[in-house]
Structure formats: structure tokens, C-alpha cells
Amino acid sequence: MKTFTSKEMNLMYNSGTRLELIDNLTDMRSYLQADETELLTLTDCVLEKLRQMNDQEFSALDLYPDFMD
């Protein structure tokens, strides 16, 4: 399974399925400006990892924030 950094995990949220998250991040990416290079790079990295994993691996991710920590 692909591992995600804490910054990458902060970009992700549980939008249902892996494909829905890919669609949402792709849509969000289209609103970024060219000078937002760090966020563009981070988004591209997350999208690549999501595309390389399968739905079972995605469902094992904990995408719910733990507000108690």
C-alpha cells in the first residue's frame, strides 16, 4: 500500500470512494493558481498515489480526523 505523508493526509478527506476523491481533488486542482506550486505538487502526488492503489487499499485508510489528539 502507498504511504501518505501527514501533509498529504491533510489534503484528503472521506468523500466516499477512491474515484470520487480523485474526481474531487482533480476539480479542486483546476482552481489553483500557477503560483501555488506547493499545493499543486502536493495534489499531484496524492492523485498519483490514489490512482496507483486499489479500492481495498483505499478503504483501509483512516480519513477521519481524530480531534482528540
C-alpha positions as CSV (number, residue, x, y, z in Angstrom):
1,M,0.0,0.0,0.0
2,K,1.2,3.5,-0.7
3,T,2.0,5.6,2.3
4,F,0.9,9.2,2.6
5,T,2.7,12.0,4.5
6,S,0.9,14.0,7.1
7,K,0.6,16.9,4.6
8,E,-0.9,14.5,2.0
9,M,-3.3,13.1,4.5
10,N,-4.4,16.7,5.4
11,L,-5.4,17.2,1.8
12,M,-7.5,14.1,1.7
13,Y,-11.0,13.6,3.2
14,N,-13.5,10.9,3.0
15,S,-15.7,11.8,0.1
16,G,-17.0,8.2,-0.4
17,T,-14.9,6.2,-2.8
18,R,-11.4,6.5,-4.1
19,L,-12.6,7.5,-7.5
20,E,-14.8,10.2,-6.0
21,L,-11.8,11.6,-4.1
22,I,-9.7,11.5,-7.3
23,D,-12.5,13.5,-9.1
24,N,-12.8,16.0,-6.2
25,L,-9.1,16.6,-6.0
26,T,-8.8,16.9,-9.7
27,D,-11.6,19.5,-9.7
28,M,-10.0,21.4,-6.8
29,R,-6.7,21.4,-8.6
30,S,-8.3,23.3,-11.5
31,Y,-8.9,26.2,-9.2
32,L,-5.3,26.5,-8.0
33,Q,-3.2,29.4,-9.4
34,A,0.1,28.8,-11.1
35,D,2.0,30.4,-8.2
36,E,0.5,27.8,-5.7
37,T,3.3,25.4,-6.6
38,E,3.5,23.6,-3.3
39,L,-0.2,22.8,-3.2
40,L,-0.1,21.8,-6.9
41,T,2.8,19.5,-6.3
42,L,1.1,18.0,-3.2
43,T,-2.1,17.5,-5.0
44,D,-0.4,15.8,-7.9
45,C,1.5,13.5,-5.6
46,V,-1.7,12.5,-3.8
47,L,-3.6,12.0,-7.1
48,E,-0.8,9.7,-8.4
49,K,-0.8,7.6,-5.2
50,L,-4.6,7.3,-5.3
51,R,-4.5,6.2,-8.9
52,Q,-1.9,3.5,-8.1
53,M,-3.8,2.0,-5.2
54,N,-6.9,-0.2,-5.4
55,D,-10.2,0.3,-3.7
56,Q,-9.4,-2.2,-0.9
57,E,-6.3,-0.3,0.0
58,F,-8.2,3.0,-0.1
59,S,-10.9,1.7,2.2
60,A,-8.2,0.7,4.8
61,L,-7.1,4.4,5.1
62,D,-8.2,6.3,8.1
63,L,-9.6,9.5,6.6
64,Y,-11.5,10.7,9.6
65,P,-9.7,13.3,11.7
66,D,-9.0,12.5,15.3
67,F,-9.9,15.7,17.1
68,M,-9.0,14.2,20.5
69,D,-5.2,14.2,19.8
